[in-house]
């Protein structure tokens, strides 16, 4: 594979130019390109490139010893249990359990929500092509929307700002004020591409929150918070709450437990041992594409999160009929 650097490549990094010119079928990432450079398989004007960050000049001939990546294997249909909360001709809404991956990845090709949805089958006319409208992290539980066809997916993405998504989170600390908006741009952590961080020049991101309850007495130190997404960035709620100083209980990536122990030893042990981020996609309101009807759905609090709420005496009963505005 070869290309000639043009004016758009002048003074830009080699890896940026390669990603601009090389077809996506080659599946090149910056990390893979760095390995090709280190192996001497990228040439500039016949000489091995020194590094992926090397700058190009107009007219430079770039040659890569790379082959097109094989086409991705379509996800397999699997007969897996699926908690269906709502279904019509266009949309499927399911309640994902914590620990289940939303979509197949290079590391995990089976056992995901999409595998389970495909396993439900569809009409014989070939229109069954389910697509996730949004994804949840592996260890976040709750409601997920799946479009049954491409046109439905397009319609829901177009009107995504009309979809209202509320989450429940148990956090360390006592958020103040009791309600507000967190408006902080998010981008990839340059030192770890798997993590997100608040950074200048990142994608605009907004989360509104309202404290539903504070723990008190010997159990003080935890709060139950309702979060509503204004945007849907990766790990948005987790990063935003941590940025404000209210990390989510159990979040090993962003929300490490504070050094200071809770007054109640039993609750402190419970919270520190919580096996996942205490985050649940609780409520959902959306307009159905075909009928225009607005539906409101709710996913019951799972047992592990409910036990934490009860242990902290955060009043699980108040979740029934809690303000949806």
Backbone torsions as a table, in degrees:
resi	resn	phi	psi	omega
1	UNK	NA	125.2	179.7
2	UNK	-132.3	155.4	170.7
3	UNK	-154.7	159.6	178.4
4	UNK	-106.0	126.7	-179.7
5	UNK	-63.2	131.8	179.5
6	UNK	-107.9	-171.2	-176.7
7	UNK	-60.8	-30.1	179.6
8	UNK	-69.6	-13.9	-178.8
9	UNK	-99.0	-9.4	-174.6
10	UNK	-59.1	128.6	178.1
11	UNK	68.0	7.4	175.9
12	UNK	-94.2	160.2	179.6
13	UNK	-66.5	150.4	177.5
14	UNK	-57.6	-46.0	-177.0
15	UNK	-64.2	-35.2	177.4
16	UNK	-65.7	-41.3	179.3
17	UNK	-66.1	-40.8	179.6
18	UNK	-61.8	-46.6	-179.7
19	UNK	-63.6	-26.4	179.0
20	UNK	-76.4	-36.0	-172.3
21	UNK	-98.0	-32.1	-172.8
22	UNK	-81.8	131.3	-179.9
23	UNK	-57.9	148.5	-178.8
24	UNK	-61.0	-21.8	-179.6
25	UNK	-60.8	-21.1	179.7
26	UNK	-77.0	-12.5	175.4
27	UNK	59.2	33.7	-177.8
28	UNK	-79.7	131.4	170.6
29	UNK	-115.2	169.0	179.0
30	UNK	-62.5	-37.7	-179.0
31	UNK	-66.8	-40.5	178.8
32	UNK	-67.2	-38.8	179.2
33	UNK	-64.1	-39.7	177.9
34	UNK	-59.6	-38.4	178.4
35	UNK	-67.6	-38.7	177.4
36	UNK	-64.1	-41.6	178.4
37	UNK	-62.7	-46.0	-179.1
38	UNK	-61.7	-30.0	-179.6
39	UNK	-87.0	2.0	179.5
40	UNK	74.5	22.8	-175.6
41	UNK	-100.4	11.4	173.8
42	UNK	-124.1	122.0	-177.4
43	UNK	-114.4	142.0	172.7
44	UNK	-120.9	113.7	-176.7
45	UNK	54.6	39.0	175.3
46	UNK	86.7	-8.8	180.0
47	UNK	-108.4	143.4	-180.0
48	UNK	-58.5	135.8	176.7
49	UNK	-63.3	142.4	-178.1
50	UNK	-78.2	-39.7	-178.8
51	UNK	-160.7	163.0	-178.4
52	UNK	-67.4	-22.5	-178.5
53	UNK	-89.8	4.0	-179.3
54	UNK	-58.9	138.6	-178.1
55	UNK	-86.7	146.8	-177.9
56	UNK	-105.5	156.7	173.1
57	UNK	-117.5	155.6	179.0
58	UNK	-59.7	133.9	178.9
59	UNK	93.8	-8.8	176.9
60	UNK	-61.7	134.4	176.8
61	UNK	-95.4	117.4	-178.0
62	UNK	-107.2	127.3	178.7
63	UNK	-124.1	133.1	-179.9
64	UNK	-120.9	134.8	172.6
65	UNK	-93.0	81.4	-177.3
66	UNK	-142.9	150.2	179.2
67	UNK	-116.3	155.6	179.8
68	UNK	-61.9	139.0	177.6
69	UNK	-70.6	146.6	177.7
70	UNK	-63.8	148.7	179.5
71	UNK	-61.4	144.4	-179.1
72	UNK	-63.8	145.0	177.9
73	UNK	-77.0	127.5	179.4
74	UNK	-59.4	144.5	177.4
75	UNK	-57.9	143.5	-179.0
76	UNK	-88.2	145.6	173.2
77	UNK	-77.7	132.5	-179.0
78	UNK	-133.3	141.9	178.7
79	UNK	-83.8	83.5	-178.8
80	UNK	-115.9	148.2	177.1
81	UNK	-63.2	142.2	-177.5
82	UNK	-143.4	125.5	-179.7
83	UNK	-86.9	96.8	-177.7
84	UNK	-86.7	122.1	-179.3
85	UNK	-94.7	-33.9	-179.5
86	UNK	-154.7	146.7	176.1
87	UNK	-154.4	136.8	168.1
88	UNK	-139.1	-162.2	-175.3
89	UNK	-70.2	-18.9	-174.7
90	UNK	-109.0	-34.7	-165.1
91	UNK	-130.8	145.9	172.2
92	UNK	-126.1	129.0	174.8
93	UNK	-117.8	124.7	-177.9
94	UNK	-121.8	161.4	173.9
95	UNK	-105.4	109.4	-177.9
96	UNK	-81.5	131.3	175.0
97	UNK	-78.2	153.6	173.4
98	UNK	-61.5	142.3	179.6
99	UNK	96.6	-9.8	-179.6
100	UNK	-101.4	129.9	178.6
101	UNK	-76.7	143.8	-176.5
102	UNK	-74.3	-43.0	-170.0
103	UNK	-139.4	143.9	177.8
104	UNK	-56.2	142.8	178.0
105	UNK	-126.5	177.4	178.0
106	UNK	-64.6	-25.5	-179.5
107	UNK	-91.3	-26.0	-178.5
108	UNK	-137.8	109.4	-175.9
109	UNK	-97.2	-12.3	-175.4
110	UNK	-133.8	169.1	176.5
111	UNK	76.7	15.9	-176.8
112	UNK	-98.1	170.9	177.1
113	UNK	-59.3	-44.3	-178.7
114	UNK	-64.0	-39.0	174.9
115	UNK	-57.8	-43.0	-179.5
116	UNK	-66.6	-40.6	179.0
117	UNK	-64.6	-43.8	177.5
118	UNK	-60.8	-33.2	179.9
119	UNK	-67.7	-17.0	177.2
120	UNK	-72.8	-18.0	-179.1
121	UNK	73.4	-179.4	-179.3
122	UNK	-159.7	-160.7	179.9
123	UNK	-70.0	157.0	179.8
124	UNK	-80.3	0.5	-176.6
125	UNK	-86.2	5.0	177.4
126	UNK	83.4	5.5	-177.3
127	UNK	-84.0	-6.3	-176.8
128	UNK	-79.5	98.2	179.0
129	UNK	-140.5	69.3	-174.0
130	UNK	-62.0	142.6	179.1
131	UNK	-138.4	137.8	179.3
132	UNK	-72.7	129.5	177.6
133	UNK	-80.5	-32.6	173.1
134	UNK	-151.2	163.2	-178.6
135	UNK	-119.4	155.0	172.5
136	UNK	-117.0	148.0	175.0
137	UNK	-60.2	156.0	-178.5
138	UNK	-49.5	-46.0	-173.0
139	UNK	-98.3	17.3	170.4
140	UNK	-103.5	132.5	179.6
141	UNK	-98.0	167.2	169.4
142	UNK	121.5	-162.0	-167.5
143	UNK	-75.2	135.0	174.8
144	UNK	-133.1	141.6	179.3
145	UNK	-102.1	132.7	174.9
146	UNK	-123.5	126.4	174.6
147	UNK	-85.2	138.5	-177.1
148	UNK	-82.2	-18.2	-178.7
149	UNK	-142.5	163.6	-179.3
150	UNK	-62.2	-39.8	-178.5
151	UNK	-67.4	-33.4	177.6
152	UNK	-69.2	-41.8	177.4
153	UNK	-59.1	-44.2	179.0
154	UNK	-61.3	-43.7	-178.9
155	UNK	-64.3	-41.8	-179.2
156	UNK	-70.5	-35.8	176.7
157	UNK	-67.3	-38.3	178.7
158	UNK	-62.9	-38.3	-176.9
159	UNK	-104.0	26.5	-173.6
160	UNK	-61.8	-25.5	-180.0
161	UNK	-72.3	-13.0	177.1
162	UNK	-88.6	-8.1	178.7
163	UNK	-86.1	123.3	-178.7
164	UNK	-102.4	123.0	-177.8
165	UNK	-124.6	120.0	177.8
166	UNK	-111.5	137.3	178.9
167	UNK	-119.6	153.8	170.9
168	UNK	-108.0	137.4	177.1
169	UNK	-139.2	139.5	169.0
170	UNK	-101.3	122.4	-173.8
171	UNK	-121.0	156.9	170.7
172	UNK	-76.5	135.4	175.0
173	UNK	101.5	-168.9	-173.6
174	UNK	-134.1	88.6	-176.6
175	UNK	-55.3	134.7	177.9
176	UNK	-143.4	130.9	1.9
177	UNK	-68.6	171.1	-174.5
178	UNK	-68.4	-20.2	174.5
179	UNK	-147.8	154.4	-178.4
180	UNK	172.8	-168.2	-179.6
181	UNK	-126.8	139.4	174.6
182	UNK	-109.4	114.5	-176.8
183	UNK	-118.7	96.2	-175.3
184	UNK	-145.7	124.7	-177.9
185	UNK	-66.3	142.5	-178.3
186	UNK	-119.5	145.1	175.7
187	UNK	-151.4	172.5	178.9
188	UNK	-68.1	143.5	173.2
189	UNK	-72.1	119.1	-176.9
190	UNK	-63.3	-19.2	179.8
191	UNK	-91.8	-14.9	179.6
192	UNK	-154.2	100.9	-173.6
193	UNK	-66.2	-12.0	178.0
194	UNK	-80.4	-15.4	-177.3
195	UNK	-103.9	151.9	172.4
196	UNK	-107.5	160.2	178.8
197	UNK	-154.0	158.4	172.6
198	UNK	-74.3	125.3	-177.5
199	UNK	-153.3	146.1	177.0
200	UNK	-62.4	133.9	-179.2
201	UNK	85.9	0.3	177.8
202	UNK	-75.7	-177.7	-179.7
203	UNK	-75.6	132.4	178.4
204	UNK	-54.8	135.0	-175.3
205	UNK	-145.1	134.7	-179.3
206	UNK	-137.9	133.2	174.5
207	UNK	-128.3	128.5	171.0
208	UNK	-100.3	149.9	-176.9
209	UNK	-139.9	158.6	173.3
210	UNK	-146.4	130.3	177.9
211	UNK	-77.7	123.1	177.7
212	UNK	-88.8	-31.1	-179.6
213	UNK	-164.8	147.3	169.2
214	UNK	-108.8	143.1	170.0
215	UNK	-75.1	151.4	-175.2
216	UNK	-134.5	173.5	177.3
217	UNK	61.2	-138.5	-179.3
218	UNK	-65.8	-21.2	-179.2
219	UNK	-91.8	4.4	-175.3
220	UNK	-62.4	151.7	178.7
221	UNK	124.8	-7.7	178.0
222	UNK	-125.7	156.3	178.1
223	UNK	-139.1	148.8	174.2
224	UNK	-102.9	122.2	-171.4
225	UNK	-125.4	136.2	170.5
226	UNK	-97.0	128.3	179.7
227	UNK	-117.4	138.6	177.6
228	UNK	-122.3	129.0	-177.8
229	UNK	-80.6	127.1	169.5
230	UNK	-91.7	-29.2	172.8
231	UNK	-132.7	169.9	-176.2
232	UNK	-123.9	58.5	-179.3
233	UNK	-79.5	157.8	177.5
234	UNK	-58.4	128.6	176.5
235	UNK	59.4	23.7	-170.6
236	UNK	-57.2	-53.9	-176.4
237	UNK	-62.5	-42.1	-177.8
238	UNK	-61.4	-43.8	-178.8
239	UNK	-72.4	-44.0	-177.8
240	UNK	-61.1	-46.0	-178.4
241	UNK	-66.3	-40.0	177.4
242	UNK	-63.5	-39.4	179.9
243	UNK	-60.5	-33.9	178.6
244	UNK	-81.5	-6.5	-179.5
245	UNK	93.4	18.1	179.7
246	UNK	-125.5	65.7	-176.5
247	UNK	-63.3	150.1	-179.7
248	UNK	-75.8	134.5	177.3
249	UNK	-57.0	134.3	175.5
250	UNK	84.9	-3.9	-177.9
251	UNK	-82.1	101.5	-176.4
252	UNK	-78.5	-14.0	179.8
253	UNK	-88.6	-43.1	-175.0
254	UNK	-119.9	-21.6	-166.2
255	UNK	-119.5	53.1	-177.7
256	UNK	-57.8	140.8	-177.9
257	UNK	-62.5	144.7	178.5
258	UNK	-66.6	155.5	179.2
259	UNK	-66.7	-36.5	-178.0
260	UNK	-70.4	128.4	-177.4
261	UNK	-77.8	152.4	172.7
262	UNK	-70.9	155.4	-179.7
263	UNK	-61.4	-41.0	179.6
264	UNK	-82.5	112.2	179.8
265	UNK	-59.4	-38.5	-178.6
266	UNK	-64.4	-45.1	179.6
267	UNK	-68.4	-37.6	179.1
268	UNK	-60.6	-44.4	178.6
269	UNK	-64.1	-42.4	-179.4
270	UNK	-60.2	-48.6	-176.4
271	UNK	-67.6	-41.7	-178.1
272	UNK	-70.4	-24.7	-179.6
273	UNK	-93.7	-0.7	-177.8
274	UNK	-58.6	128.3	-164.0
275	UNK	-82.9	-1.6	-179.5
276	UNK	-155.2	173.7	174.5
277	UNK	-68.0	133.3	-177.4
278	UNK	-79.6	70.0	-175.2
279	UNK	-135.4	132.2	-173.0
280	UNK	-139.8	123.7	175.5
281	UNK	-74.0	97.5	-162.4
282	UNK	-88.2	-53.8	-174.4
283	UNK	-128.8	154.3	-176.0
284	UNK	-148.1	136.2	173.7
285	UNK	-132.5	127.9	179.4
286	UNK	-149.1	158.7	176.8
287	UNK	-96.9	124.8	-179.5
288	UNK	-70.0	131.4	-172.6
289	UNK	-58.6	-42.5	-173.8
290	UNK	-79.0	-47.8	-174.3
291	UNK	-89.6	-23.3	-174.9
292	UNK	79.3	0.7	-179.5
293	UNK	-71.6	139.4	177.8
294	UNK	-95.6	128.1	178.7
295	UNK	-118.4	149.5	176.3
296	UNK	-122.9	127.3	-175.9
297	UNK	-126.7	156.3	179.8
298	UNK	-142.3	138.7	176.4
299	UNK	-106.3	125.2	-179.4
300	UNK	-57.0	146.3	178.2
301	UNK	-64.7	126.1	-179.2
302	UNK	-66.8	162.0	-172.1
303	UNK	-59.3	-42.1	-176.2
304	UNK	-66.5	-42.0	178.7
305	UNK	-70.0	-38.8	177.6
306	UNK	-61.4	-38.9	179.1
307	UNK	-65.8	-37.5	177.4
308	UNK	-66.6	-43.2	178.5
309	UNK	-60.9	-42.1	179.4
310	UNK	-66.6	-42.8	-178.4
311	UNK	-62.7	-33.9	179.4
312	UNK	-87.2	0.2	-178.0
313	UNK	53.1	47.2	179.8
314	UNK	-90.7	4.2	170.8
315	UNK	75.3	69.7	179.6
316	UNK	-59.8	-29.3	-177.6
317	UNK	-61.6	-30.0	-177.1
318	UNK	-71.6	-11.9	177.8
319	UNK	-68.9	-27.7	176.2
320	UNK	-72.2	117.0	179.5
321	UNK	78.2	12.6	176.9
322	UNK	-60.0	150.5	-175.6
323	UNK	-52.1	125.5	-179.6
324	UNK	-101.7	3.8	-176.4
325	UNK	-68.0	NA	NA
